[in-house]
Every structure is written in C-alpha cells, then in structure tokens.
C-alpha cells in the first residue's frame, strides 16, 4: 500500500457507518495522592485520598473511541448500561466521542460494567496503577435485554457498512454476546453478505460463525483446542489461524504483538509485519485500535491486506500513548506509515 492509497482510505471514513455491539464498560481512573493518605478513625486502616478522576468509555467503548478518532462518520453503540451513575458517565463519554447511543438500552436491573483503576501519583509525577476493581454482571443476561439488543442491531443493518462484535465479558452469557446473540449474529451475517461482520472475543472467538475474527495467538490456540503451554511461535499461530479460517470460512486476523499479524484465509496466509517501535509502550487497548483500523479500512474499499496494514498502523500509534487507552488520528496514521516505510527501506 502506498501513501496515496492510505490517504484515499482515510478520506472515505467520514462517509461510512459502523455499529459496535457488545460490552460497553466505563473506565474510571481515580487519581490518588499518597502524600495525603489519612488513617480512618473508624477502622484504623489507610484511607486513600482521590484528588482527581478521569472517566472514559472502555471495552467496546475503546473501539468506538478509535473509530471516532479515525474520522468514521456514523458510529452506533448497541448494548446496555445500568440506570446508575456509572451509566450516566459512560453515556456522556460515548456522546462526547460522536457515538449514537439511541440503541444502547438502559437496564435498571443491571450494573453498568465498570473498571475502576486507582492511579497512585509517584514522587516524579508519574501515575502507577494499583489493583483494579471490576464491576460486572454475574448472572445470565435477561431474555428481554437479548431481544432488545438483537432488534436494535437488525434495525441498523440497512444503514451501516459494518458490525463490530466486542465480546469482553468472560463469564458465559453474562455479557451482551450470549450464546443466543452470537447465534443470531451468525444468521444476520449470512443474510447480509455486503455488511462486514467482525468479532473480537476474549475466550470464545472459536464459537463465532460467518464473521471475520481477530484473535491473538493465544486465543487462536485455545479456540482450536491446541492446549499450548508457554510461548507460541509464528508458525504455530499460522496453523491455528488457518484452522480457524477453514472452520469459519471467513478471514482470520491473528495478532502477534510486536510481530504484526497474520492474515489467514482458506487460500493461504500472509504475514503483515508490525511498524517498528522503540521506547516505552502501553499495550492497553491495542487490540481494539487494531480492530477499528481493519474494519474502517474494509468499509472504505481496502483489500484484506491493506486493511491488515491499516490495523497495524493504528495500533502502532496507540501503544505509544502511555498511561491511557490511546487513539490514532488520520495524521498520526500517515506519520506512522512514513516511519514504517523509512524503517523497511533501511
């Protein structure tokens, strides 16, 4: 892919519409100053003092934030929040990043999934994350919420170019992408071949059908039941990716961290190298940014290989943003491409 093609892809993004269905979390950062720590009179325990707080959309919300930063024209959130303060903050954050929340159900009986992240200020001013506190729903998703999610997604299909499935919750049937929802999405994908369906899942990537998938090498191994212990080589990842492509009959993008990714199809596999990076990195959210890059490029007319390159470029930008779940602007993507070309030419 040359620079003119990359610019053409980026220029098309304001014209596309994407729905993200799945688990929208609130990322709640609590900034703690250890110098202000008090001792509780009631318990005698240390009471940490929060001096600032940052809230932003997480999980599926990280995908929508990356789509917005890339310039995607219309972004729809499909899922649920609770009817609580965390839900208010999450919806506010989504709206601030240009996301349409009309199809994000408000479910009073459920928690808004939330990652609470205490960040301790160090003497040099850096922030170091402490033990995260997770709020998740640990009972099966109510059937009426499943029905509402599926109905919302079905209503959007005539108006969008892609559906991104963000399956974040590890407990089976306790998040948005339940067995029933996953099965109905497979049916929708079969009936709407002109819509890009693309799934990312922490523990169930091998259960998707009729949709493109993006596992990392470890998720791919688990999906094919390889039972590999320790490191997984690129050749092993290739075998797992090709097995998933044969099983699902759709392209598979196997991410390899600093080694880029593998594009696996029924006709073969191609290794797409990563953009070389030096210095400190923060990999949080890299997979979601890669997803946003791949899917937005496909919607803009890119080939599978060009979309894979786009995913690598976007991720190479976001991992260099330390202490935050980063996003990548079109200008940053172009600069990353220039760095990649310069590095590979030397």
N, C-alpha and C positions, 0 to 999 in steps of 0.2 A: 504494500500500500504506500503510495507516495503522498506528499503533503497536500496536493490538490484534491485527492480523493478524501483524505481525512477532513479537510475543510468543507468539502461537499456534504459529507455525512453530518458534520456538526451543524451546518446551515439548515439541514432538513428537520432537526429535532424540534424546533418550535411548532412544526406542523403535525406532530404525532400525538396520540393519546394512549395512555397506558393505565391499566388497573393493577393495583397491588392488593392481593387478597392474602390474608394471613394474620399473624400475631403481631399487633402493634403494641409495643412496650413504651413506657415512659422511662427515659434515662434521667435519674435525679442525682445530680452531683451536690454533695454537701461539703463545703469548704471549711475545714476545721483548723483553728489556730491552737497548737498545743500549748503555747505560752499562756493561754487564757484558761486552761483546764482548771475546773473547780472540784472540790470534794462535796459530794451530796451529803447534806445534813441528815437525810432520812436513811440512806443506805451505807454511807461511808465509802462509796465507790466513786471513781473519777467520773465527772460529768464533762464531756467534750463540748466545746463552745463553737457553734456554727457561725461564721462571720459572713458567709455568702453562699449563694446556691445557684446552680445552673440546671435548667430543665430543657430537655430536647427529645424529639421522637427517636425511639430506638427500635431494634429488631426490624420488622417490616418498615418502620418509620425511617430507618437508616437508608433503606432502598429508595423511598420516596424523596428523602433529602438529596440523595445523589442524582436522581432523575431531575429534580428541580435545578440543582446546581449546573447540570449539563445543558439546561435550557429546554427540556421537554415541555411541550405546550400545555397538555392537559393531563393531570395525574389524579386518579381516583383511589381513595382508600376504601377497602371492603373488609369488614371485620366487626369488632365491637370494642367498646370501653365500658367500664362501670359508670354508674352515676355518682361520681365521687370527685374529690379534689384533684386526684392524680389524673382522672379522665379529663377534667377541665384543662389542666396543664398540657396534656397530650394533644387534645384537640386544638388548643391555642397554638402549640408548636407546629402542628401539621398545617393549619391555616396560614401561619406566617411563612411557610415554605411553599405556598401555592397549591396545596393539596385540597381537592374537593372531598369533604367529609360527609356529604349527604347520604352516603351508603355505609357509613360507619355507625352501626347500631349502638344505642345506649341501653345497656342491660343492667338494671338496678340490682339484680340478684348476684352479679358477678363483680369480682375485683377488676380494676384496671391493672393489667400486668405491669410491674414496675421493678426496675433495677435501681436500688438505692446505693450510691457509691460514695463512701466517705473519703474525702481527699485531704490528707494532712499536709499542711504547709511546712516545708523544711527550712532550716536556717538560711539556705541560699535562695529561698523564694520558690523553689520547685514544689510541685504537689505530688505526693505519693499516695496511691490508692490503698485503702485498708480493706478489710473483709466486706465484700458486697452483701447486701441484704435484698433478697428476692421476694417479691410478692407475685404469686401465680395462683391460678385457679386449679385445684387439685381434685375436682370432681368432673365427671363427663359433661361436655358441653350440652346444655338443654336442646332438645329437638327443635324447639321453635326458633332458637338462635341459628341452628344449622340451616333451617328452611329459609330464614330471612337472608342469611349470607348468600345462599345459592340463588335465591330470587334476585338479589341485587346484582350479582355477577351476571346472571343471564340477561338482565335488562340492559347491561352495559355493552354486551358483545357486539351489537350492530354499530357501536360508536367508537370502538377502540381498535388499535392495531396489535396490542399485546396484553397478556395476562402474566404477571409475575406472582408465583406462589411462594410465600415466605413461611415455611413451617419451622417455627422456633421452639415451641414447647415440646419437651422431651416426653412428658407423661402422655401415653396414648389416649387420644380422644378428649383431652383436657384443654386443648387449644382450638383454634379455628379450623385447622386442617385435620378434621376427624376422618375416620375410615369412610364414612358416608360422603363427606365433602370431597375427599380425594377421588372416590369412585365417580361422583357426578362430574367433577372437573375433567376426568378422562373422557367421559361421554361428550362433554361440551367441546373438548379439543378435537375429537373425531368428527363432530358435526360442523366445526368451523375451521377448516384447514387453512384458511387465509389469515387467521389470527395466530400470532406467536404465543405459544404457551411454554413457560419456562419455570422450572421448580428448583428450589434450594431447600434442603431439609437436613437437620442435624442428625437424626437417627433413622429416618425412614425413606431415604432417597431411592432405594431399590423397589419401593412399593408403588411408585408413580408409573402411569402408563399413558402413552400417546402424547407426552410432553417432553421437551428438551430438559435435561437435568444438568446440574453443576455440583458434583461432589468434590471434596478434596480427596487426596489419595487414600486417606484412612477411611473416610466414609464410603468410598468406592469399594475398598477391600471388605468392609463389613457388609455392604449391600450384596456382594456375591458370595458371602459366607466363607471368605478365604481364611479367616482366623489368623492373620499375620501378626506376629509379635515384633515390636521394635520398629526400626526404620523400614520404609517401603521404597524400593528403587523405582526409577522412571520406567524401566522395562516391566516391572510388576504392575505399576499403575496403568501402563498401556494395556496389559492383559485384562485388568479389571474393567477399564473403560470400554474396551471393545466388547467384553461380555455384556455390559450394561446396554451398549448400543444395539447389540443383536437382540437382547431381551425386550427392549423398549421400542426398537425400530425408529428411534429418533436420535439426533446428535447428542453427544455427551461431552461436556467440557470438564476435564479433570484438572483442578488447580494444584500446583506444585510449589507454592510459596515462591522462593527466590529463583526457582527454575521455570517460572512461567506457567503454562498449562498445556494439556494435551487435548486436541480436537479429535474425538473418536466418532466415526460413522461406520455404517455397515460396509462401506467400501474401503476403509482403511483409517489410519491415524496419522496426524501431523503434530509435531512438537512446535509450539509457538513460544519462543524464548521470552523471558521477562526483560523489562527495562533495567539495566544495571543501576544499582543504588549504593551509595556509600554513606556512612554515618549512621546515626541513631534512627531507628524506625519504630513505629507503633502499629502493629498489625490489626488492631481492633477495627472491625468494620470493613476490612479489605475485601472479604468475600462479597459483601453486599454492594460495594462500589464496583467490583468486577461485574457482578450481575447487571447493574444499571448500565454499565458501558456496553456489554454484549447485547442486551435486549434493545436498547435505544438505537444502536447501530443497525441491528437487523431490521428494525422498523423503518430506518432511513434508507434501506436498499442495499446495505452492505452484504457481502458474501459471508459465509460462516467463518472463513479465515480472517477476513477483515474485521468481523465482529470480535473474534478472539483477540486480535491485536488491540482493538479498542478497549476491551476489558482489562488487558494488561496495562495499557497506558493509564487508564483511570486509577487502577489500584496503585500504580507506582507513585501517583501524586498523593493519594490519601494516606499511604503508610508513612509519608514523611511529615505528617502533621501530628506532632507529639502531644499526648495528654488529652486528645479529643477524638471523637469519631469524625474524621475528616471527609470533605467532599472535594470534587475537582471541577473547575470551571473550564469552558472551552479553550480559553487562552492557556491555561495550565496544561491541558491535554496536548495542545500543539507544541508547547515548550518541551514536554516530556518526549514527544515524538522526535523532536530535533536532537535532544540528548541521546536518545536511543540510536538514531542514525549516525550520530557522531561517534558513539562508542563502538558500534558494529563496523564502522569504516576503518577504525584504527588497528 
